[in-house]
Amino acid sequence: MPAAQSGAPPRRRRTPHSHPRSAAQGHHLRLLRHPGPLAGRHAPGGRRDPRPAPGGGGAAGAGRRDGGAAAGGGGEEQQRPPFRAYPAILQASLTQALAEAGHAATPDDLVLLRSILGRIAPHPEVPAALARLRTRYRIGIISNTDDELIAGTVAAIGTPVDFVVTAQQARAYKPDHRLFLHAHAGMGVAKEETIHVGMGQFTDLKVCRELGIRSVWIDRDSEALDPAWQPDAVLQDLAGLPALLLPG
């Protein structure tokens, strides 16, 4: 559910890390807003509060029940150069998984897998949380999948999304910096004007630390956090994002 960020011209409704998440590290939503300093407060647990100071920017993400857009397909395959289209990644991952279980993959298996991935519903709190955030932010999705598959996720969320950026468009998969840089360029924002909200440590938090992007980690599964990838705040789900990012 990784990755929304702030930095667009001010407007009444705004648009980052889904945030949908996935076994193959999937899409994330970002909220976009006009530039501004990060508030100096701290979130529960002593972490810095990422709410924008007056006139500042912020971001948020959404989450799918599977943990992301790319569920079922290809974390390792995505990292092997050269870039391959997402259907090829899914095919390779599915073939390997079934072979390890003693089965041979068929073309119908891939069709079924894509159909299932395209129908996975968001977590129940996501639409309402994003609807509240849209009163002040614009929302964007950064997805480790392709345009066709992410369309089903966007439709299932229901809340309008201003930007959808996929690995297909950037020809790079998370945690490749090029996907994030491509997204920022397309949204017309600088990294300093954004906050990324995501569930993946390797695919979201790692990149945010390396690029200096503010981040909120959605830790639905009580994972052990890699101390090298410390986010600005941690939430169990998106229900708490409006309180964290909107003025009190």
N, C-alpha and C positions, 0 to 999 in steps of 0.2 A: 501498500500500500502501500524511489524511491523513492522521486522523486521530486515539491513546489517551492518556489522562491519569490522574493519580493524585488520590485525594481521597475515596475511599469508606471506610466504617468497616472496620477491620482484619478480615480473615478468612483462613482458611488458603489459599483459592484466590482469585485476583484477576482482574479483567477487563482507546490508543490508543490512521492514517494511514496501512495500508495501507496492512502497508500496501499495498493495491492501488493502482496509479496508472493513468492513462489518457490517451489523446490528448485527451479532453475533460475532463481532470482529474477522476478518479473517486473511489473510496472510500479511506479511511484508517482504520487501526485504532488504538485507544488502550487503554492499560492503566491501570486505576484502583486506587488504594490509599489508605490513610489519609494525612492531611496530614503534611508534614515538610519540613525544609530541604533544599535542593539541596546535594550535596557540593561542597566547594570545590576538588576536584582538577581536573586538565585531561586531556582525552582526547588521543590522538595528534594531532600537528599543532598543539598549543598551545590547543586548544579546551577549554572547560570540560567536565568530566566530569558528565553528567546523572544518574549513579547517586545514589539517595537516601542521605543520611547515615543513621546508625542511627535507625530509627524513621521514616524519611522516605518519600516517595512517588516513583513513577516511571511510565514508560509505554513502549509499543512499538507497532509497526505491522506490517502484512503486505503482500505484493506479488503482483499478478497478472502473468502474462506479457505482457499487453497494456499494462501500466503503469497499469491502473485500471479502474474500473467503467464509465466512460463512453466507452470507446474507440470511435472512429468517430463520435462525436456531439457536436458543438455547443459548443465553448468560447466562441466569439463569440456564438452564439445564446443561450447561458445568461445572458449579461450584459445582454441587451436587456430593459428593463422593458416591460410588466409581467411578473410571473412566469407562466411557461407550464409545463404538465406535461411530464415528460421525453419521452414518446412524440412530442409535438409538436416538441420540440427535435430529436429524432432525425430526424423527418420533414423538417423544414426543412433540416437539415444534409445529409441524404442527397440531397434534391432539388437543392440547390445544387451539391453535389459531382458528381453525375451530369450535371447540366446543363452544367457547365464542361467535362466530358469529351464532351459532345455526345449525351448519352442522357437519356431521360425516365424518372423514377422511377415505379414501380408499387406498389400496395398490397402485393404479394407481396415486394417488395424490403425493405420495412420489417419485415415478419414475419421474413424471413430474417436481417436484421441483428440484430434483438433475440434471435433464437435463437442466433446465433453469439456475441454478447456474453455471453449467459447460460451459455455452455459453456466460456468461457476458463478454463484451469487456473491455479492459483497458481504462483509460482516454486517450485522443488523444495524449497528450504530453509525455506519459510514454515511448514508445519504443525509441524515439529519445533521450530522456534524458539518458536512461540507456545505449544506444549505445555510447554516448559521455563518460559516466563514465567508460565504459569498456576499454577505452584506457589506464586507469590507475588503475582500481579496478577490483576485482572479485565480482560477485553478488550472494547473497544467499537469499532464501525466508524462513521465519518462518511462518507457516500457522496453524491456529486454526482448520483445517479440516483434511481430510485424503488424502492418496496418490492418490487415483483415482480422487477425485474432483480437487485437485490442479493441476493435469496434464493438465486439460483444460485451466486453467489460464496461466500456463507457455507457452503453445502453443499459446494462444491468444496474449501474450506480444510480442512474436517473438524474442526478444533479448536473446541470450544464457544465461543460468543461471548455475552457478557452483555448488551450493548447494541448495537442497530443503529439509527442515526439517518440519515435520508435527506433530500435536498432536498425531496422530496415532502411530508414531515412538517413541515419548517420553512418551506416555501414560499419558499426562498431557496437560491441556488447559491453555492458557493465562487467567489471569495474574500469573499463577503458575510459580514460579522461575525455576522449573525443566525443563520446555520446553526450556527456554533460556539457561540454563546450558547444557542441552543435545545438543542444537544446537552448542554452543561454542566448546564443546568437539568433536563433529563430524567434525567441520570445522577446528579444530586444532588451535584455537585462544583463548587468554585470553580476559576477558571483557575490559581490558584497551586498547586492540588493536582494538576495534570496535566502530562504531557509528551506532546507530539504527535509522531508518527513518520510521515513522509510523503515522497513523491517529488517533488511539485510545488513549484516555487519560487513561482510566482504564486498558486497555489491554497492552498498550505500555509505555506511559510516567510514570505511576505508578511504573512499574517494573524497568524501567531505573533509577528512583530516588532511589529505594530501593537497587538496585545492584550496583549503581555507574557507569552506562553505559552512555556514551555521546549520545545525542539524537537530532534529528531534527523532529519537529512536522509539518505534512502537514495538515493545517487547511483549508480545502476546504469550510467549511460551516460557517465560522466566529463564532465559538463556544466560549463561555466564558471559559477561562482556569482556572482550579483549581490551585491556587498558590502553593499548596503543590507538584505539579508535573511539575514544571518549566523545559522546555527543554533548550538546548543550543541555538537553533535557531528555528524560525517559518517561514514557507513558505506557500503560498496559494496553490501551486501545485508543481509538480516535475520539471517544466520548469526552475526554478531557482537553482536547485541542482548543475548542472555542474559549474555554476559561484561561488557557495558557497564552493564547495569541490575540484575543480581543480585549479592548479596554474594559476595565472593571466597572 
